[in-house]
Amino acid sequence: MTAAVVLVLDVVSKLIVVATVQEHRPVHVVGNLLRIVYTRNSGAAFSIGTGATLLFTGVALVVVVVIIREARRLVSTPWALSLGLLLGGALGNLSDRLFRSPAPMRGRVVDWVQIPHWPVFNLADSAIVVGGALALLLAARGVPLDRLERSGGEAGEAAP
């Protein structure tokens, strides 16, 4: 459910920005604190690797497959939220890479949110960052992906 919400919000926000904002023409929402700046990014975060769009498309496809495989054994709500954010964000940016110009598998990602002292980003990027941070926190605290909340000794169950 989380992935679907992130994906829908990301796709709809990009459609609105592409339809209503001129590329590289800032729209001040809250002074200089928050601006909409429509750009297209062929690279990864912070426009790193602008010549490796095909590589990033492949990596995103692998990430999506791995998350979907792992999701089948999820029982932990915090891990479900984390992986949902990561999946939704990956699918949002992957849809741009697959379907936007200049060509399939080489499309440029629509970025549009700008805050001071930070590169332009989108909702998918935000979901990926929050989901990744949550995953790091959960891993650091030792929260397993498939831990059941009840006690028991059956296979796949963890005792409290």
N, C-alpha and C positions, 0 to 999 in steps of 0.2 A: 504494500500500500504506500509506504514512504517513497519508494522508487517511482511509482506512478505519479504521485503528487509532485515530486521534484521535476520529473520529465515534463509533465503538462505545464507547470508554471514556467519552466525554462523555455519550452517551445513557444508558448503563447507570448511571453514577454519579448522574445526575439522577433516574432512575427509583427508585434505592435511597433517595436523600435524600427525594424526595416521599413515598415509601411509609413511611418510618421516622422522619422528623424533623418536629416541629411547626414551623410557620412562625414565624420570629422568636424561637425558643427556642434559645439557643446550647447546643451540645454541646461540652464541652471535651475535646479530643483530647490536646493536649500543653499543659496549663495554659492560660495566656493567649497562648501562642506560636502555637497552631493550634486554631481552633474551626470547627465546622460550624454555619453559620447559614443556614437555608433562607429565601431571599427570592425575590421575583419582580421583575424589572426590565423596565419597558416602554421604557427609553431605551437609550442606548449605554453605553460604559464609564463608570464612575463615576456612573451614573444621569443622564448628560447627555442632554438632549432627550427627557424622558419623554413629551412630547406628540407625538413624531414617529416613532412605531412603524412606521407604514406606509412612511415614507421610509427608515428603516433596513432594512426588509424588502426594499425595492426595491434599495437599495445592495448588500445582501448577495447578492441574485440576480445583479446585474451582476458583482460580484467573482467569484462562482462560475463564471459563463459565461466571463469573461476568463481565469481560471486554467485552466479545462478546455481552452480554445482554445490557450493558450500551452504547455500540458503536452505537446501532440502533437509539438512541435519540441524538447523538452528532451533534452539529452544530458548535461548537467552534473549530477552526483550531488548536490552541495551545493544547487543551485537546485531540484532535484527534492524534496529534503528541505524546503527553505523553503516552496515552493509547496504541498507536501503538508500541512504544518502549517497554513498559511493556509487551504487548502481545507477540511480537516477541521474546523477551528475555525469557519469561516464556515458550513459545513453544520450543525454542532452547534447553533449559536445560531439559524440560519435555521429548523431543524426546530421549535424552540420557538415562533418567531414565526408559523410556518405552522399549527401544530397545537394549541397550548395556548390556554387561555382568555385573554382574553374572547372572541375571535373569530379565524377564519382571517385570516392576514396582519396581525393585530394582537395576536398572542399575546405574553405576557410571558416573558422568558428566566429560567430557573431559575439563580440564583447560590447558592453554598453554602460556598465556602472563605473563611475570614477569618484573616488574619494581622495583627499589630499595625500600626497606622498605615496601613492600606490598606483600600480599599473591598472589599466581598464580591465574589467572582468565581467562575468555574467553569473546568473543564478546557479548554473551547473557547477561553475568553479567554486562558488561558495559552499555548495553541498559537498563537493569533494573535499574541501579543506576541513569543514566541520566533521564530516564522516571519518576522515583520516585521523583527525585529532582525537575523536572519540575512540577509534580503534586502538590508537597508541595508549590512551588512558586505560582502556579495558585490558589490553595485553599487559601493561605494567602492573595492574592490580591482580593479574592472574585469573581473570574471568574467562572461563572456557566457552567456546561457541555452543557446545551441545550439552551443557550442564542442566540437569533437571532440578527443579526447585524442591522436589520431595526426596525423602530418603529411600533407599532400596539397594538391592545388590544385583539387579538384572544388568545384562550387557547394555552398555551405552548410558547407564545411569551413574551418577556420581553421588556418593554419600555426602551428607552435609559436613 
